[in-house]
Amino acid sequence: MSANHGRAFVYGDGINTDMLAPGIYMKHPIATIAQHCLESVDPDFVRTVKPGDVLVAGQGFGIGSSREQAAEALKYLGVAAVLARSYGGIFYRNALNFGLPVLVCSEVDQIGAGDLVRVDPATGAVHNKTRDVTLKASPLPQFLLDMISDGGLVPHLEKRFAAKRAAAAL
């Protein structure tokens, strides 16, 4: 899997799933939900985030409800990776299931808003190009990298089952 790089959007501790996917919009399609992602924390986020950008946060990113739309909204908006000190467990798994790399990084305080960062999920290397410093995050295991590369859990399973069907047909 290639490294992800973009501008850093930096937030603090306790960014929960209600902030990522506000409950009032849960009956709407993901395109609508995503337009309200993080609006209670950063009203300009949706307008300024670009594909390839990286979200950086503190403790407990994605805590709260089990709504998978929280991770799906970030993926829909083109966020390339999330770096945080820790994650809500269900959000962490949902993000990976949607093909969104989420890495634990204890050194997130060395990344400022707008810094240009490059994240390599395979090695855990996080290069802050703006500050010319390389940080260490926990790398993702190969099986998760494969799943992310395939676009998430469902496309990954579809690919595996298709390969098994093709092999059985021989």
N, C-alpha and C positions, 0 to 999 in steps of 0.2 A: 504494500500500500504506500502510495506516495505521501509526502508530507503535505500538510494543510497550512496555508499562510494567508494572513490578512490583518486588518486592523483589529485591535483589542477593544472590546466593550467591557468595561470593568465595573463590577457591582460588589456589594459587601456580602455579609452573612445572611442566611435565612431567606434567600429568594425561593419562594414556594410555588407550587403548581398553580395556585390561584393567580399569582402574578404573571405566570407564563401563559396560562389559558384561562382567562376570567370566566367564572361559572355562568355569568349572565349570557354568554355566547355559546354555551355548550350544545345547544340544539341546532347550531348553524354549521355549515361546511367548514373544513379546515382553512380554507382561504379567508373566511371571515374571522375565525378565531385568531389566526395568525396576525391579522391587522390590529389586534389589541394586545399582542404579546408585550409584556413588560411596561405597558402604558402607565401603570400606577407608580412605577419606579423611574422610568425614563420615557416621557411622552414622545421624544424624538427617535426612539430606537427603531421602530418599523420604517420610518422615513429614511433613516441614515444607514442602517445595516445593509451590507452588500454581500452577495455570494462570496464565500471564502473567508469572511470575517470570523473572529474567534471570540467567544464569550468567556470571560474570566470572573470568578466569584470566590467567595470565602467558604465558610462552613455551611453545611446543610443545603446545598443547592438542590432544588427539586423536592424539598420536604413537603409533606401535606398529602393531599388526596392521590389516588392511584390513576388519575386521568392521564391516559396516554397522549392526549392532545397537547400536553405541555411540551413533550419532546418532539412531537410531530410538527408543532408550530415552528420550532427552531429550525428543524430540517427544511420545512417548507420555505422559510425565509432565506435559506442558503447558508446558515451558520455552518462552518466547516468543522468546528470542534468546540468542546467546552472544557475549560480547565477550572478546577475548584479544589479547595482543601478537602472537602468531603461532600457526599451526595446522599439524598434520600434513596433508599435501596430500590424502591419500585421505579422511581424516575430513572435511575442509573440503568436498570435493565430495559425499560421502555426505550431509552435513547439508543442503546445498542441494537435493540430490535428494529428500530427505524433506520439504522445505518449511520447514526450520529456518534462519532468518536467522543467519549467522555473520559478524561484522564484525571487522576488524582495528582495534584501538584501542591506541595507544601510551601513553595516559593512564589506563590501568585502575587505577593506584595511587591515583587520586583518587576511587575508589569503595570504600566500606567495606561489610562484611557487614551486611545489613539495610537499607542505604540504598534509598530509592525512586528508581528510575531509569526514564527514558523513552527508548527507542531508536527512531530513525527511520532504517530501512535505506536509504531513498531519498536522504536528504541526508547521512547519516552523523552527524547530530547526536545526542549522548547527553547528556540533561539529568539531572543528579543533583539531584533535587528536595530531598533531605535537606540537601545542602551548598550548594544554589543555585549550581551551577556547570555550565556547558555544555562538554562535551568534544567532540572531533572524531574520528570513526572514518572509515574508508574506506567511502564509500557503495557500494551494490550497483548494478550496471548494470540498466537497465530490463528486459532479457530475463530476468535472474534474478529480479527483483521479480515479473514476470508469472508465472514458474514457481512461485515461492513462494506467490503469491496463489491459484494454481490448486490448491495442496496438495502440490506436489512434481512431480518429473519425470514419473512415470507418469500422474497425472491431467492434467498439462499436455499431454502427447502425445495422450492420449485425446481431450481437448477439441479439439486441432488437427486430428486425423484425422477426428473427427466433423464438424467444420466443412467439411473438404475433401469428405467424402462427401456432405454436404448440398448443397454448391455443385455438385458433379458431377451430382447427381440433378436439378438444375433444367433 
